[in-house]
Structure formats: C-alpha cells, structure tokens
Amino acid sequence: MRLKHLALSALFVTFAAPASRAEYIVLRSGQRLTVTGYQIIGDKYHLQMKGGTVDVPADQVVAIEPEDIFTPVPHVEVSQEPFGDLISAAAKRYSVDADLITSVIAAESNFDPKAISRRNARGLMQLLPSTASHLGVKNIFDPQENIDAGTHYLSDLLALYKNDLALTLAAYNAGPDRVQRYGQRVPPFAETISYIRRVKQTYNQRKSSSPPAKTVKRGTATAAATPQAAATASTQF
C-alpha cells in the first residue's frame, strides 16, 4: 500500500485494518510492528496496537503489509497442479519431497513465475540473482530452471541441517549466514518465523491428506517424504 504523506499537521487520515486481521508496519530498522489501525498525522504515523498507541516518524516506515492468514489448502496431486511435471522431475532428481517443493512455491510466489519480491528474489521459488547464478541458472524466470535450481538449493539445505525442516526453511528465507549467526537456530525475525509456519502448515496439510510415501535416501542424509519430515523441526513451529 503506497501512501502519500500529508504536509498539514492539522489534517489527518484514519486507516483501520479489517476486524478479522491486522497489518504489519515495516520500519527501516527491519522491525515489524503489528497494528490494528493507523493514522497519518502530519509527518508521523499514529499506530493503534494492542495495549495502546505509538507515534512513528513517517520517513521511518518503509512498507505496510497484511498480516499472514493461515487458510486450509486442499490437497491436489502434484501432477495435477501448476508446473506439476517440473516439480515431480526436480523432486526425483534431488530426492526432495514434491509436496515440500510445492509448499515452498506456494509460500514464495503463489505459483507466479514472474514474481519479484521487494528483496529482488525472483520467479516461482524466489531465487536471488546471486543464488541463481551460482546454481547455473540462465533465465531466472523460466519455470523449469527456477524449480530445478530452487529444489537443488533446498536439497543442499536439507543435507546441511540434517533434515531439520525449521532450520532448512529459515535458511531458505533468511540465509544460512543468519542461521549460523544465531547459533544454528531459527533467527528471531517475524517474517522468517511466519514463513516457516506457512510452509509447514501447507506441507502438513498435504501429507495428512495423501497416502504415506516411502522415505528416500540421499547419501548419508534422509529426505522423509511423510508427515514425520516436519517432526524434525523445532517444536515452537
């Protein structure tokens, strides 16, 4: 949502988030504040939050985003979904559960092959150009190349974190360096924590509504293609 700052301090506009959800105010510092409503008063945002209000300089607000709402995702066979053949091929090539790949794509781009994030991540699996280049991608928006490279990266992270799904997804979202910086734990970022929950929710829903699959061995690591794959993740997620 792009808002014009009002120059007159006496003039203000009130915005209220729908009663069924809240919104995030994203600050330049990286902090994300959950608000139920806000006003622009002069050069400040007057934020309504649970427990009170707070004023924030307008030039410190970089974005206003909807809070994540977790809705049930019906299970559909991978082969019947968008890019299903490409997902199945990548899953087989890198020994990664196709339902996990699908869940990551759903959270990353909602199956939009032309998606670009505010951090410049691109395509179905939201690859950064540097990551895509490292993995040999020539056209980051090509669904086949994007899914193949994203699955390759996901496979590497699963092996690195011994199939700990929470750490794998945290590294996919925030980067392995940040996971290492916080002592091989999930970084305490609201966006990363929300991302892990969204992917795991979709993944668990898909596994609970599909027949159990066999565990696939990948060298010394094991890629569990069952609901138990998520059980290796930290319990807080």
PADO-993694 format. One record per residue: residue in three letters; y negated, x, z negated of N, C-alpha, C in turn. Coordinates in steps of 0.1 Angstrom, whole numbers, plus 5000, padded with zeros to 4 digits. Layout:
// residues N
ALAYXZYXZYXZ ...
// end
This chain:
// residues 237
MET501250085000500050005000498850095000 ARG497950085010496750165011495550085006 LEU494850134996493750054990492450134992 LYS491450054995490050114996489450114982 HIS488950234979488250244966486850174967 LEU486550094957485250024957484150114950 ALA483050124956481950204952481150144940 LEU481150014940480249954929481049934917 SER480649994906481349984893481449844888 ALA480549754892480549624887481549534894 LEU481949574906482849494914484249544912 PHE485149454910486549494908487449394914 VAL488649444918489749354924490949364915 THR491549254913492749254905494049234913 PHE495049314910496249304917497349284907 ALA498249194909499349174899500649184907 ALA501549264901502949264907503649134904 PRO504549094913505248974911505948974898 ALA506148854892506748854879508148904878 SER508948904889510248954889510449104891 ARG509349174892509449314894508149384890 ALA508149514889507049594886506749694897 GLU505749774895505449874905505250014899 TYR505350114907505150254903503750294907 ILE502950354898501750424902502150574902 VAL502050634914502350774915501150864914 LEU501150954905499951044903500151174910 ARG499051244912499051384918499951474910 SER500051454897500851544889502351524891 GLY502751414898504151384900504551274891 GLN503751244881504151144871504151004877 ARG505150924874505250784879505050694867 LEU504050604868503850504857504250364862 THR505050304854505550164857504450064852 VAL503949984861502849894857503249754862 THR502749654855502949514858501749454866 GLY500649534866499449484873498449594873 TYR497349584881496349684881495049634887 GLN493949694883492649664889491949794894 ILE491149774904490249884908488849854903 ILE488349934894487049914888486250044890 GLY485350034899484550154903485450264909 ASP485450374902486350484907487550504898 LYS488050394892489150404883490150294886 TYR491450324883492450214883492650174868 HIS492550044866492749994852494249934853 LEU495150004847496549974848497049884836 GLN497749784840498449694829499849744828 MET500249784816501549834813502149764801 LYS503449774799504049714787503449784775 GLY502949704766502349764754500849794755 GLY500249774766498749794766498249834780 THR497049884781496449924794495950064793 VAL495750124805495250264806494350274818 ASP493350354818492450384830492850514835 VAL492950524849493250644856492250664867 PRO491650784868490750814880491450784893 ALA490750714902491350674915491750794923 ASP491050904922491451024930492751084925 GLN493251044914494551094909495751014913 VAL495450904919496550814924496850844938 VAL498150884941498450914955499250804962 ALA499950714954500750614960501050504950 ILE501250384956501750274948502950224954 GLU504050224947505350194953506050084945 PRO506850004952507649894945508749954936 GLU508949894925510049944916511349904923 ASP512349984921513649964927514249834921 ILE514849754930515549634925516949644930 PHE517949644921519349664925519949524929 THR520249514941520849384946522249414951 PRO523249324949524549344953524649374968 VAL525449464972525649504986527149464989 PRO527349364998528649325002529349435009 HIS530649445006531449545013531749505028 VAL531549605036531949585050532649715054 GLU533749695062534449815066533549905074 VAL533650045071532750135077532750125092 SER533850105098533950095113533149975118 GLN532849875110532049765115530549775111 GLU530149885105528749905101528049985112 PRO526649975111525950065120526350215119 PHE526550275130526950415130528350435124 GLY529150335123530450345116531350455121 ASP531350465135532250565141531750705137 LEU530450725137529850855134530150895119 ILE530050795111530250815096531750855094 SER532650775101534050805099534450945104 ALA533850985115534151115121533651225112 ALA532451205106531951315097532751315084 ALA533151195079533951185067535251265069 LYS535851255080537151315083536951465085 ARG535851505091535551645094535251725081 TYR534551665072534151735060534851695047 SER535851605049536651555037535751485026 VAL534851405031533951335022534151185024 ASP534251105013534550965014533450895023 ALA533950825032533050755042532150655034 ASP532650585024531850495016530750565009 LEU530950685005529850764998528750805008 ILE529150845020528250875031527350745034 THR528050635035527350505038526350475027 SER526750495015525950465003524650555003 VAL524850675007523750775007522750725018 ILE523350695030522450655041521650525038 ALA522350435031521650305027520550335018 ALA520650425008519650454999518550545006 GLU518950635015517950725020517050665031 SER517650585040516950535052517150395055 ASN518050325048518450185051518850175066 PHE519550285071520150285084519050295095 ASP517850345092516850365102516850505107 PRO517350535119517450665124516150735126 LYS515050665127513750725129512950735116 ALA513550705105512850705092512250845089 ILE511050845083510350975079509850945065 SER510151025055509651005041508351065040 ARG507651045028506351105025506551255022 ARG507751295021508051445019508551505032 ASN508451425043508851475056510351485058 ALA511151425050512551415052512751315063 ARG513751345072513851265084515251215088 GLY515251105095516551055100517350975090 LEU518550935094519450855086519750905073 MET520051035072520351095059519151175053 GLN517951155059516751215053516851365051 LEU517051435061517151575061515751645062 LEU515451735053514251815055514451905068 PRO513451925075513552015087514152145084 SER513852205073514452345070515952335068 THR516352225061517752205058518552175072 ALA517952095080518552065093518652185101 SER517652265102517652395109518752485105 HIS518852495091519952585085521352535089 LEU521452405091522752345095522952335110 GLY522052385117522252395132521852265139 VAL521052185133520652055140519552085150 LYS519652035162518652055172517751935173 ASN518351815171517551685172517751615159 ILE516851625150517051565136517151415136 PHE516551355147516651205148517851155155 ASP518651245160519951205167520951155156 PRO521451035157522350985146523551075144 GLN524151115155525351195153525051335146 GLU524051405151523651525145523251515130 ASN522451405128521951385114523051355104 ILE523951265108525051225099525951345097 ASP526251415108527151535107526551635097 ALA525251675099524651775091524551725076 GLY524151595075523951545061525251535054 THR526351505061527651505054528151645051 HIS527851735060528151875057527451925045 TYR526151895043525451925031525951865019 LEU526351735020526851655009528251725005 SER529051765015530251825012530051955004 ASP529152035008528852165002528352134987 LEU527552034985527152004971528251954963 LEU529151874968530351824961531151944956 ALA531352044965532152164961531352244951 LEU530052254952529252334943529352284929 TYR529252144928529252084915530552024911 LYS531652074917532952034913533151884913 ASN532551814923532751674925532051584914 ASP531151654906530251574897529251494906 LEU529451364907528651284916527151284912 ALA526851274899525451264895524751394899 LEU525351514896524751634900524651654915 THR525651614922525551614937524451534942 LEU524251414937523251324942521851374938 ALA521851434926520551484921520051604930 ALA521051684933520651804942520351754956 TYR520951654961520651594974519251544974 ASN518851484963517551414962516451514958 ALA516651594948515651684943515751824946 GLY516951864951517152004955518052084944 PRO518952164949519752244939518952334930 ASP517852384935517052474926516552394914 ARG516252264915515752194904516852154894 VAL518052134900519252114891519452234883 GLN519452354889519652474882518552504872 ARG517252464875516152494866516352414853 TYR516952294854517252214842518652234836 GLY519152354838520452394832521652324837 GLN521652304851522752244857522952094852 ARG521752034850521751894846520851814856 VAL520951684855520051604863518651614859 PRO517751654868516351664865515751534859 PRO514851544850514351424843513251354852 PHE513451334865512551274873512951124875 ALA511951034874512250894875512850864889 GLU512250924899512750904913514150944915 THR514551064909515951114911516951024903 ILE516550994891517450904883517650774890 SER516550714895516650584902517550604914 TYR517350714922518150734934519650744930 ILE520050814920521450824916522050694913 ARG521250614905521750474902521950394914 ARG521050394923521150314935522350354944 VAL522550484946523650524954524950494947 LYS525050524934526250494927526550344926 GLN525550264925525850114924526450074937 THR525850114948526350074962527750124963 TYR527950254960529250314961530350244953 ASN530050224940531050154932531350014937 GLN530249944942530549804947531449814959 ARG531249914968532149924980533549964976 LYS533750054966535050084962535749974955 SER535049894947535649794939536149674948 SER535549664960535849554969536749604981 SER537249724980538149774991539349824985 PRO540449834993541749884988541550034984 PRO542350074973542250214969542650304980 ALA541950414981542250514991542850644984 LYS543450724992544150844987543050954984 THR543351034975542451154972542651254983 VAL541551304988541551404998541251544992 LYS542151644995541951774990540951854999 ARG540051934994539152015001539252154995 GLY540152235000540352374994540652364979 THR539852424971540052414957539352294950 ALA538552224958537852114953538551984957 THR538351874950538951744953537851644956 ALA537951584968537051474971537651344968 ALA537351274957538051154953537451044961 ALA538350974969537950854977538250724970 THR538050724957538350604949537150584939 PRO537150464932536050444923535950554912 GLN537150624910537150734900536250844904 ALA535850854916534950964920533650954912 ALA533150834910531950824902532150854887 ALA533350854883533550874868533351014864 THR533251104874532951244870531551264868 ALA530651164871529251184869528851164854 SER527651204851527151194837527151044833 THR527451014821527650874817526350804816 GLN525150874815523950794815523550734828 PHE524350754839524150694851525250594854 
// end
